[in-house]
């Protein structure tokens, strides 16, 4: 076939396919245009998930008649001062969005510049441009997109249900709203109830906006993160490790105000949380990277969701450092959601009737062993039920952050009392973090002390597991675990880490073998070794089901207060929950 020039209509539809993938793409382009126009209020309305209607109204600068005529032409933009494509200081700059939308839908733009006597409107239907005509509008710009993809019906088959498309558009607005707390956003549509995020100002404006969007749980469990180096600034808020999710969709990353999904940034977040969360858990956070426009290329993808840094190592290292410093600073905190969940678990049984035994007996109507613990902690009394062991507290310890031990429940949970709260500690999770931090500290200093077994313990394993462990014997010895092959299907354990005490060597080696089988060799050696330390810490910790003496419980509480990151165990679970006395009193009708 001979080479021929494509028609303008076909060219526009090809461009539309690159820029406009779904209704959410249209919403993104129009809201970004509104922000670039200096809007302080943006209203978004969708119908049919955006397929039937998308309307975006703003109070921005607006356009003159001449600007409006050019706005729907390809490669026409007001967002580049010159031809330097590395000096991008706006959210949009390609000049393809409006003509691409007009090529795939029925587009109507009404706009008014304050200096104009009235507004102007233009319509583009499947690429056919109408004339600019006078229109009534007080200020700003209103863009209506109707019957999306009616000009390219094949694309309609790739759209999802209206609710799914509406959710995608909502997520786009959420991300843009996070980056601009100074702008009021209203989002409405038949798929969901309208929502408004009001503009805020002040030092906590970003956290207030994030709390409005991500919820009060995030606001109450967020750590402020900030770092600056060589012109690159990192700022934002990161959730405590105990406030994690099963996927990375709760990670909101921005570069110069632009929402992005960048592999380098996501990898930096994973590295920073590697010491706190297993690989199948992901933190909630919102991080804002600010740097000179010439040090980042935002022109690498039509949808502008990917970027390329001039010095990626600098950005990555700064994010890791900022997050690690913030997590270390707040590592003793556990998520407040644990306390809320515990309070909600105290509910009267549906078949409960007030007994004759008075108030103390009435409290037995609340379900769960923790209700018994509340009574035991505040009313020290002998318990006929062996699941709860209570005792008098040391009064001097009530001022400590984790207070004084009052009881042990089910030989697993320590109940402690402060002056205004009750603390519930998972003894195994807490000691696991303590042992892990000890292993790390010993490894950094002089190495982990070993204890020699008088009689080596022989552990039988699969031959592949034996080979795997033998291949990493040198790494394991750094943690005080000295092993060697003992025939084709066994391993001899000759020395174990002294700080672990007596351990189940067979179970430990089986877990280590499974862990080594899943090692990602691309991970730094230090990261892989920390996973080994976490596995060892689990086996060297106080196990659930072990009865502790009062002095042992208080000693564990004091160690938790002193050790870094004690708010969560090595698996990202909370080591304790705090119940304020006021909440407990409300629970029992005292307030």
C-alpha positions as CSV (number, residue, x, y, z in Angstrom):
1,X,0.0,0.0,0.0
2,X,1.3,3.5,-0.8
3,X,2.1,5.9,2.1
4,X,-0.7,8.5,2.6
5,X,-1.4,11.3,5.0
6,X,-4.0,10.5,7.6
7,X,-7.0,12.8,7.8
8,X,-7.3,15.3,10.6
9,X,-10.3,13.4,12.1
10,X,-8.3,10.1,12.3
11,X,-5.3,11.9,13.8
12,X,-7.5,13.4,16.5
13,X,-9.1,10.0,17.3
14,X,-5.7,8.4,17.6
15,X,-4.6,11.2,20.0
16,X,-7.8,10.8,21.9
17,X,-7.1,7.1,22.3
18,X,-3.7,8.0,23.9
19,X,-5.0,10.6,26.3
20,X,-8.6,9.6,26.9
21,X,-8.8,6.0,28.1
22,X,-11.9,6.2,30.2
23,X,-14.2,8.8,31.9
24,X,-11.7,9.2,34.7
25,X,-9.1,10.4,32.2
26,X,-11.5,13.2,31.1
27,X,-12.1,14.2,34.7
28,X,-8.4,14.3,35.4
29,X,-7.6,16.6,32.4
30,X,-10.5,19.0,33.1
31,X,-9.7,19.3,36.9
32,X,-6.0,19.8,36.1
33,X,-7.0,22.6,33.7
34,X,-9.1,24.2,36.4
35,X,-6.3,24.1,38.9
36,X,-3.9,25.6,36.4
37,X,-6.4,28.4,35.8
38,X,-6.1,29.4,39.4
39,X,-9.5,28.0,40.6
40,X,-10.3,28.1,44.3
41,X,-13.5,26.1,43.9
42,X,-14.1,23.2,41.5
43,X,-17.4,21.3,41.2
44,X,-17.4,17.9,39.4
45,X,-20.6,16.1,38.3
46,X,-20.8,12.8,36.6
47,X,-23.7,10.7,35.2
48,X,-23.5,7.1,34.1
49,X,-20.1,6.9,35.5
50,X,-19.1,9.8,33.3
51,X,-20.1,8.1,30.1
52,X,-23.3,10.1,29.7
53,X,-22.1,13.3,31.3
54,X,-19.1,14.9,32.9
55,X,-19.4,18.6,34.0
56,X,-16.6,20.5,35.6
57,X,-17.2,24.0,36.8
58,X,-14.5,26.3,38.3
59,X,-14.1,29.9,39.4
60,X,-10.7,30.3,37.7
61,X,-9.3,33.0,35.4
62,X,-11.5,32.0,32.4
63,X,-10.8,32.6,28.7
64,X,-11.4,35.3,26.2
65,X,-13.1,34.7,22.9
66,X,-9.8,34.2,21.1
67,X,-8.4,31.9,23.8
68,X,-11.6,29.8,23.6
69,X,-11.3,29.3,19.8
70,X,-7.7,28.2,20.2
71,X,-8.3,25.9,23.2
72,X,-9.9,23.2,21.1
73,X,-7.1,23.2,18.5
74,X,-4.4,20.5,18.8
75,X,-1.2,21.4,20.4
76,X,-2.5,24.8,21.6
77,X,-1.7,25.6,25.2
78,X,-1.2,28.5,27.6
79,X,1.0,26.5,29.9
80,X,4.4,26.8,28.3
81,X,6.2,30.0,28.4
82,X,8.6,28.9,25.7
83,X,9.7,25.7,23.9
84,X,11.6,24.3,27.0
85,X,9.8,21.0,27.6
86,X,11.8,20.5,30.8
87,X,10.5,23.7,32.4
88,X,7.0,22.4,33.2
89,X,5.4,24.3,36.1
90,X,1.7,23.3,35.4
91,X,-0.3,20.1,35.6
92,X,-1.1,20.1,31.9
93,X,1.0,21.2,29.0
94,X,0.6,19.0,25.9
95,X,-2.4,20.9,24.5
96,X,-4.1,17.6,23.5
97,X,-6.7,17.2,26.1
98,X,-9.6,19.4,24.9
99,X,-9.3,18.5,21.2
100,X,-9.0,14.8,22.1
101,X,-12.1,15.0,24.2
102,X,-13.9,16.8,21.4
103,X,-12.9,14.1,19.0
104,X,-14.5,11.4,21.1
105,X,-17.5,13.1,22.6
106,X,-19.8,16.1,22.5
107,X,-17.8,18.9,24.2
108,X,-19.2,22.3,25.2
109,X,-17.0,24.9,26.9
110,X,-18.4,28.1,28.4
111,X,-15.9,30.6,29.8
112,X,-15.7,34.2,30.9
113,X,-12.6,36.3,31.7
114,X,-13.4,39.0,34.3
115,X,-12.4,41.7,31.9
116,X,-15.0,40.5,29.3
117,X,-18.6,41.9,29.3
118,X,-20.0,38.4,29.0
119,X,-19.0,34.8,28.6
120,X,-18.3,32.8,25.4
121,X,-19.2,29.2,24.4
122,X,-17.9,26.7,21.8
123,X,-19.1,23.2,20.9
124,X,-17.1,20.4,19.4
125,X,-18.9,17.2,18.4
126,X,-16.9,14.2,17.2
127,X,-14.1,16.6,16.0
128,X,-16.5,19.1,14.3
129,X,-16.0,22.5,15.7
130,X,-18.8,25.0,16.0
131,X,-18.5,28.8,16.1
132,X,-17.7,30.8,19.2
133,X,-20.9,32.4,20.5
134,X,-21.9,34.7,23.4
135,X,-23.1,32.9,26.5
136,X,-24.2,33.8,30.0
137,X,-21.7,33.0,32.8
138,X,-20.7,34.9,35.9
139,X,-17.0,33.8,36.1
140,X,-14.6,31.0,35.4
141,X,-15.2,28.1,33.1
142,X,-17.8,25.3,32.7
143,X,-16.9,22.2,30.6
144,X,-19.5,19.7,29.7
145,X,-18.7,16.3,28.1
146,X,-21.7,14.3,26.9
147,X,-21.9,10.9,25.3
148,X,-18.3,10.0,25.7
149,X,-16.9,7.7,22.9
150,X,-20.1,8.1,20.8
151,X,-17.7,8.9,17.9
152,X,-15.6,5.8,18.7
153,X,-18.2,3.2,19.8
154,X,-15.7,0.4,19.9
155,X,-14.2,2.0,22.9
156,X,-17.5,1.8,24.8
157,X,-17.1,-2.0,25.0
158,X,-14.0,-1.6,27.1
159,X,-15.7,0.5,29.8
160,X,-16.7,-1.1,33.1
161,X,-20.0,-0.8,35.0
162,X,-21.1,2.8,35.8
163,X,-20.3,2.3,39.4
164,X,-16.7,1.2,38.6
165,X,-16.1,4.1,36.3
166,X,-17.5,6.6,38.8
167,X,-15.2,5.1,41.5
168,X,-12.2,5.6,39.1
169,X,-13.2,9.2,38.6
170,X,-13.7,9.7,42.3
171,X,-10.2,8.4,42.9
172,X,-8.7,10.9,40.4
173,X,-10.4,13.8,42.2
174,X,-9.3,12.4,45.6
175,X,-5.7,12.5,44.5
176,X,-5.8,16.0,43.1
177,X,-7.7,17.2,46.2
178,X,-4.9,15.9,48.4
179,X,-2.3,18.0,46.7
180,X,-4.4,21.2,46.9
181,X,-5.9,21.7,50.4
182,X,-6.4,25.4,49.5
183,X,-9.1,24.5,46.9
184,X,-12.6,23.5,47.6
185,X,-13.7,20.4,45.7
186,X,-17.3,19.1,45.3
187,X,-17.9,15.7,43.7
188,X,-21.5,14.6,42.8
189,X,-23.1,11.9,40.7
190,X,-26.0,9.5,40.6
191,X,-23.6,6.7,41.7
192,X,-22.8,8.2,45.1
193,X,-23.9,10.8,47.6
194,X,-22.3,14.3,46.9
195,X,-19.1,15.0,48.9
196,X,-17.4,18.3,49.5
197,X,-13.8,18.9,50.7
198,X,-13.6,22.5,52.0
199,X,-10.5,24.5,51.5
200,X,-8.2,24.8,54.5
201,X,-5.2,26.8,55.5
202,X,-2.5,26.8,58.1
203,X,0.3,24.5,59.1
204,X,-2.0,21.5,59.4
205,X,-3.9,22.2,56.2
206,X,-2.5,19.1,54.4
207,X,-3.2,16.8,57.3
208,X,-6.7,18.1,57.6
209,X,-7.4,17.5,53.9
210,X,-5.8,14.0,54.1
211,X,-8.0,13.3,57.1
212,X,-11.1,14.4,55.3
213,X,-10.3,12.1,52.4
214,X,-8.6,9.1,54.0
215,X,-10.6,9.2,57.3
216,X,-10.0,10.0,60.9
217,X,-8.1,6.8,61.4
218,X,-5.3,8.1,59.2
219,X,-5.3,11.5,60.8
220,X,-5.0,10.0,64.3
221,X,-2.2,7.6,63.2
222,X,-0.1,9.7,60.8
223,X,3.5,10.6,61.2
224,X,4.8,13.9,59.8
225,X,7.7,13.3,57.4
226,X,10.1,16.0,56.1
227,X,13.6,16.1,54.7
228,X,15.6,18.4,52.4
229,X,18.8,17.8,50.4
230,X,20.4,19.4,47.4
231,X,17.2,21.2,46.3
232,X,14.9,18.2,46.8
233,X,12.3,18.4,49.4
234,X,10.2,15.5,50.8
235,X,7.2,16.3,53.0
236,X,4.0,14.5,53.9
237,X,2.4,12.1,56.3
238,X,2.9,8.4,56.7
239,X,0.7,6.0,58.6
240,X,2.0,3.9,61.5
241,X,3.0,0.3,60.4
242,X,0.0,-1.0,62.3
243,X,-2.2,1.0,60.0
244,X,-1.5,-1.1,56.9
245,X,-3.3,-2.6,53.9
246,X,-3.1,-5.7,51.8
247,X,-2.2,-3.6,48.6
248,X,-0.4,-0.4,47.8
249,X,-3.5,1.5,46.6
250,X,-3.3,3.6,49.8
251,X,0.0,5.1,48.8
252,X,-0.5,8.6,47.4
253,X,2.7,10.1,45.8
254,X,3.1,13.5,44.3
255,X,5.9,15.2,42.3
256,X,5.7,19.0,42.1
257,X,1.9,18.7,42.9
258,X,1.3,16.1,40.2
259,X,-0.2,12.7,41.3
260,X,2.0,9.9,40.0
261,X,2.4,6.1,40.2
262,X,6.2,5.9,40.0
263,X,8.1,2.6,40.5
264,X,11.1,4.4,42.0
265,X,9.0,6.1,44.7
266,X,7.0,3.0,45.5
267,X,10.2,1.0,45.9
268,X,11.6,3.6,48.2
269,X,8.5,3.4,50.4
270,X,8.8,-0.4,50.5
271,X,12.4,-0.2,51.5
272,X,11.7,2.3,54.3
273,X,9.0,0.0,55.8
274,X,10.9,-3.2,55.3
275,X,11.9,-3.3,59.0
276,X,8.3,-2.9,60.1
277,X,6.0,-4.7,57.7
278,X,6.1,-8.1,55.9
279,X,6.1,-8.0,52.1
280,X,2.3,-8.7,51.8
281,X,1.4,-5.6,53.8
282,X,1.6,-2.0,52.6
283,X,1.5,1.3,54.5
284,X,-0.9,4.2,54.0
285,X,0.8,7.5,53.2
286,X,0.8,10.7,51.2
287,X,4.2,12.0,50.2
288,X,5.0,15.2,48.3
289,X,8.3,15.5,46.4
290,X,9.2,19.0,45.4
291,X,12.3,19.8,43.2
292,X,13.3,22.0,40.3
293,X,11.3,21.4,37.2
294,X,14.5,20.8,35.2
295,X,15.4,17.9,37.5
296,X,12.4,15.8,36.6
297,X,10.9,14.9,33.2
298,X,7.1,14.7,33.3
299,X,6.9,14.3,29.6
300,X,7.4,10.5,29.5
301,X,3.7,9.4,29.2
302,X,0.6,10.9,27.6
303,X,-1.4,10.5,30.8
304,X,1.4,12.2,32.8
305,X,1.3,9.6,35.5
306,X,5.0,8.6,35.2
307,X,8.1,10.8,35.7
308,X,11.8,10.4,35.3
309,X,14.2,12.0,37.8
310,X,17.6,13.4,36.8
311,X,19.0,12.0,40.0
312,X,16.8,9.1,41.0
313,X,19.2,7.8,43.7
314,X,19.0,11.1,45.5
315,X,15.2,11.2,45.6
316,X,15.0,7.5,46.6
317,X,17.6,7.9,49.4
318,X,15.9,11.0,50.7
319,X,12.5,9.3,50.9
320,X,13.9,6.3,52.7
321,X,15.7,8.5,55.2
322,X,12.7,10.7,55.9
323,X,10.4,7.8,56.4
324,X,12.8,5.9,58.6
325,X,13.5,8.9,60.8
326,X,9.8,9.5,61.2
327,X,9.0,5.9,62.0
328,X,11.9,5.7,64.5
329,X,10.7,8.9,66.2
330,X,7.1,7.5,66.6
331,X,8.0,3.8,66.8
332,X,6.6,3.4,70.3
333,X,3.1,4.3,69.2
334,X,0.5,1.7,68.2
335,X,-2.4,2.6,66.0
336,X,-5.4,4.1,67.8
337,X,-7.7,1.9,65.7
338,X,-6.8,-1.0,68.0
339,X,-8.4,0.8,71.0
340,X,-11.5,1.7,69.0
341,X,-11.9,-1.9,67.8
342,X,-11.5,-3.2,71.3
343,X,-14.1,-0.8,72.7
344,X,-16.5,-1.8,70.0
345,X,-16.0,-5.5,71.0
346,X,-17.4,-4.8,74.4
347,X,-21.1,-5.2,73.7
348,X,-23.8,-6.6,75.9
349,X,-24.9,-10.1,75.0
350,X,-28.4,-10.2,73.4
351,X,-29.6,-12.7,75.9
352,X,-28.3,-10.8,78.9
353,X,-30.6,-10.0,81.9
354,X,-29.5,-8.0,84.9
355,X,-28.5,-10.4,87.6
356,X,-29.1,-10.0,91.3
357,X,-25.5,-9.7,92.1
358,X,-25.4,-5.9,91.5
359,X,-23.0,-3.9,89.4
360,X,-20.0,-6.3,89.5
361,X,-22.1,-9.2,88.4
362,X,-23.8,-7.0,85.7
363,X,-20.5,-6.4,84.0
364,X,-20.2,-10.1,83.4
365,X,-22.9,-9.6,80.8
366,X,-20.2,-8.1,78.5
367,X,-18.7,-10.7,76.2
368,X,-15.0,-11.8,76.1
369,X,-12.1,-12.4,78.5
370,X,-11.1,-8.8,78.2
371,X,-14.2,-7.7,80.1
372,X,-12.9,-9.9,82.9
373,X,-9.6,-8.2,82.6
374,X,-11.2,-4.8,83.1
375,X,-12.7,-5.9,86.3
376,X,-9.5,-7.6,87.4
377,X,-7.4,-4.6,86.7
378,X,-9.5,-2.1,88.5
379,X,-10.8,-4.2,91.4
380,X,-7.9,-6.5,92.3
381,X,-9.7,-9.6,93.5
382,X,-9.0,-13.3,93.6
383,X,-10.3,-14.9,90.4
384,X,-11.8,-18.3,90.5
385,X,-11.2,-18.5,86.7
386,X,-7.5,-19.4,86.1
387,X,-7.6,-17.5,82.8
388,X,-7.2,-14.2,84.8
389,X,-4.4,-13.6,87.3
390,X,-4.6,-10.2,89.1
391,X,-2.4,-8.5,91.6
392,X,-1.7,-5.1,93.3
393,X,0.2,-2.7,91.1
394,X,3.4,-0.8,92.0
395,X,2.0,2.7,92.5
396,X,5.3,4.3,91.4
397,X,4.9,2.8,87.9
398,X,1.6,4.4,87.2
399,X,3.3,7.4,85.7
400,X,5.3,5.3,83.2
401,X,4.1,5.5,79.6
402,X,2.8,1.9,79.7
403,X,2.0,2.0,83.4
404,X,2.0,-0.8,85.9
405,X,1.0,-4.4,85.3
406,X,-2.3,-5.4,86.9
407,X,-3.2,-8.7,85.5
408,X,-2.5,-11.4,82.9
409,X,-5.4,-12.8,80.8
410,X,-5.4,-16.2,79.2
411,X,-1.6,-16.3,79.9
412,X,-1.2,-14.3,76.8
413,X,-2.2,-10.7,77.4
414,X,-0.8,-8.3,80.0
415,X,-3.2,-5.8,81.5
416,X,-1.5,-2.6,82.7
417,X,-2.9,0.6,84.2
418,X,-1.7,4.2,83.9
419,X,-3.3,7.1,85.6
420,X,-5.9,7.6,82.9
421,X,-5.9,4.5,80.8
422,X,-5.8,0.7,80.6
423,X,-3.1,-0.9,78.4
424,X,-3.5,-4.4,76.9
425,X,-0.2,-5.9,75.7
426,X,0.3,-9.0,73.6
427,X,3.3,-10.5,75.5
428,X,4.6,-12.5,72.5
429,X,4.3,-9.7,70.0
430,X,6.0,-7.2,72.4
431,X,8.9,-9.5,73.3
432,X,9.3,-10.4,69.6
433,X,10.0,-6.8,68.8
434,X,12.4,-6.4,71.7
435,X,14.4,-9.5,70.7
436,X,14.5,-8.3,67.1
437,X,15.9,-4.9,68.1
438,X,18.5,-6.6,70.3
439,X,19.6,-8.8,67.4
440,X,20.0,-5.8,65.2
441,X,21.9,-3.8,67.8
442,X,24.3,-6.8,68.5
443,X,24.8,-7.3,64.7
444,X,25.8,-3.6,64.3
445,X,28.3,-3.7,67.2
446,X,30.3,-6.8,67.9
447,X,28.1,-9.5,66.6
448,X,25.5,-11.8,68.2
449,X,26.9,-13.7,71.2
450,X,26.6,-17.5,70.8
451,X,25.9,-20.4,73.2
452,X,27.5,-23.7,72.5
453,X,25.3,-26.7,72.7
454,X,26.9,-29.6,74.7
455,X,25.3,-32.0,72.4
456,X,24.6,-30.8,68.8
457,X,21.0,-31.0,67.9
458,X,20.4,-33.0,64.7
459,X,17.5,-31.7,62.6
460,X,16.2,-33.8,59.7
461,X,15.0,-31.9,56.7
462,X,14.4,-32.3,52.9
463,X,17.7,-32.4,51.0
464,X,16.8,-29.2,49.1
465,X,16.3,-27.4,52.5
466,X,19.6,-28.8,53.8
467,X,21.4,-27.5,50.7
468,X,19.7,-24.1,51.0
469,X,20.6,-23.7,54.7
470,X,24.2,-24.9,54.1
471,X,24.6,-22.3,51.3
472,X,23.7,-19.6,53.7
473,X,25.6,-20.9,56.8
474,X,28.0,-18.0,56.7
475,X,25.1,-15.5,56.9
476,X,23.3,-17.4,59.6
477,X,26.5,-17.5,61.7
478,X,26.5,-13.7,61.9
479,X,23.3,-14.1,64.0
480,X,24.9,-16.7,66.2
481,X,23.4,-19.7,64.6
482,X,26.2,-22.2,63.7
483,X,25.0,-25.1,61.5
484,X,26.6,-27.7,59.2
485,X,25.4,-30.5,57.0
486,X,25.0,-33.8,58.7
487,X,24.5,-36.3,55.9
488,X,22.2,-35.9,52.9
489,X,19.0,-35.1,54.8
490,X,20.0,-33.5,58.1
491,X,21.6,-30.4,59.7
492,X,23.6,-30.3,62.9
493,X,23.0,-27.2,65.1
494,X,26.1,-26.6,67.1
495,X,25.6,-23.0,68.4
496,X,22.6,-20.8,68.9
497,X,22.1,-17.1,69.6
498,X,22.6,-16.6,73.4
499,X,19.9,-13.9,73.7
500,X,17.3,-16.3,72.3
501,X,17.7,-18.7,75.2
502,X,16.2,-22.2,74.7
503,X,14.6,-22.5,71.3
504,X,12.9,-25.1,69.2
505,X,15.8,-25.6,66.7
506,X,13.8,-27.9,64.5
507,X,10.9,-25.4,64.0
508,X,13.3,-22.5,63.6
509,X,15.3,-24.2,60.9
510,X,12.2,-25.3,59.0
511,X,10.9,-21.7,59.0
512,X,14.4,-20.4,57.9
513,X,14.5,-22.9,55.1
514,X,11.1,-21.8,53.8
515,X,12.1,-18.2,54.1
516,X,15.3,-18.7,52.2
517,X,13.4,-20.4,49.4
518,X,11.4,-17.2,48.9
519,X,14.3,-14.8,49.0
520,X,14.3,-12.2,46.3
521,X,18.0,-12.1,45.3
522,X,17.5,-8.6,44.0
523,X,17.0,-7.3,47.5
524,X,20.0,-5.9,49.3
525,X,21.8,-8.4,51.6
526,X,21.0,-6.3,54.6
527,X,17.3,-6.5,53.9
528,X,17.4,-10.3,53.5
529,X,19.4,-10.7,56.7
530,X,16.9,-8.6,58.6
531,X,14.2,-11.1,57.6
532,X,16.4,-13.8,59.1
533,X,16.6,-11.8,62.3
534,X,12.8,-11.3,62.4
535,X,12.3,-15.1,62.1
536,X,14.8,-15.8,64.9
537,X,13.2,-13.2,67.1
538,X,9.8,-14.9,66.8
539,X,11.3,-18.1,68.2
540,X,13.3,-16.4,70.9
541,X,10.3,-14.5,72.4
542,X,8.0,-15.2,75.3
543,X,5.4,-17.4,73.9
544,X,1.6,-17.0,74.3
545,X,0.3,-19.3,77.0
546,X,3.2,-18.7,79.4
547,X,2.3,-17.5,82.8
548,X,4.4,-14.5,83.9
549,X,5.2,-13.2,87.3
550,X,4.3,-9.5,88.1
551,X,8.0,-8.5,88.0
552,X,8.4,-10.2,84.6
553,X,5.4,-8.3,83.2
554,X,6.7,-4.9,84.5
555,X,10.1,-5.7,83.2
556,X,8.6,-6.3,79.7
557,X,6.7,-3.0,79.9
558,X,9.9,-1.1,80.8
559,X,11.8,-2.8,77.9
560,X,9.0,-1.8,75.5
561,X,9.3,1.8,76.6
562,X,13.1,1.7,76.0
563,X,13.3,-0.2,72.7
564,X,12.8,1.4,69.3
565,X,9.7,0.6,67.2
566,X,7.9,-1.1,70.1
567,X,4.5,-0.2,69.0
568,X,4.4,-3.0,66.5
569,X,5.9,-6.5,66.1
570,X,8.0,-7.7,63.2
571,X,4.8,-8.6,61.3
572,X,3.3,-5.2,61.5
573,X,0.8,-6.1,64.1
574,X,0.2,-3.9,67.2
575,X,2.0,-4.9,70.4
576,X,-0.5,-3.1,72.6
577,X,-3.8,-1.2,72.5
578,X,-4.7,1.7,74.8
579,X,-8.2,2.2,76.2
580,X,-8.8,5.6,77.9
581,X,-10.5,5.4,81.2
582,X,-13.2,7.8,79.9
583,X,-14.1,5.4,77.1
584,X,-14.3,2.5,79.5
585,X,-16.5,4.5,81.9
586,X,-18.8,5.4,79.0
587,X,-19.0,1.8,78.0
588,X,-20.3,0.9,81.5
589,X,-22.7,3.8,81.6
590,X,-20.7,5.9,84.1
591,X,-20.5,8.9,81.8
